[in-house]
């Protein structure tokens, strides 16, 4: 099933127009319809989403606070 660019923007919390712009720059997989409009397949977009864990704080390096 195809997703409209506006719907992809909403799903990913992007400003309107970003998904279409990235597709036109060939940075997102998409389907180009005969009338020139762009659609996306969620099955192709979802694997591109990567969870990034929060960085661990290193309290032993420069700028570490003293305990006393």
C-alpha positions in Angstrom: 0.0 0.0 0.0 1.3 3.4 -0.9 1.7 6.4 1.5 1.4 10.0 0.5 4.4 12.2 1.2 2.3 14.3 3.6 1.5 11.1 5.6 5.1 10.1 5.8 6.0 13.6 7.1 3.4 13.2 9.8 4.5 9.7 10.8 8.1 10.8 11.1 7.4 14.2 12.7 8.9 16.1 9.8 8.0 19.5 8.5 5.6 19.4 5.6 7.4 18.7 2.3 10.5 17.0 3.6 9.7 13.5 2.5 8.9 14.6 -1.1 12.1 16.8 -1.2 14.2 13.8 0.0 12.6 11.6 -2.6 13.4 14.0 -5.4 17.0 14.2 -4.2 17.0 10.3 -4.4 17.7 10.1 -0.6 14.5 8.1 0.1 13.1 5.1 -1.8 9.9 6.0 -3.5 7.5 5.2 -6.4 7.0 7.8 -9.1 3.5 7.7 -10.6 2.8 8.4 -14.3 1.5 11.9 -13.4 4.8 12.7 -11.6 3.4 12.4 -8.1 5.4 10.6 -5.4 4.3 7.8 -3.1 6.1 5.7 -0.6 6.0 2.1 0.6 6.2 2.0 4.4 7.9 -1.4 4.1 10.8 0.3 2.4 11.0 3.3 4.7 10.7 1.5 8.1 14.0 -0.4 7.8 15.8 2.9 7.3 14.7 4.1 10.8 17.5 3.4 13.2 17.3 3.5 17.0 20.2 5.4 18.5 20.9 4.8 22.2 21.6 7.7 24.4 25.3 8.4 25.1 26.7 7.3 28.5 28.1 10.2 30.5 31.8 9.9 31.2 32.2 11.5 34.6 35.9 10.8 34.8 37.1 13.1 32.0 37.9 16.8 31.7 35.2 19.0 33.2 34.0 16.3 35.7 32.7 17.7 38.9 34.5 17.1 42.2 32.9 15.5 45.2 34.4 17.7 47.7 
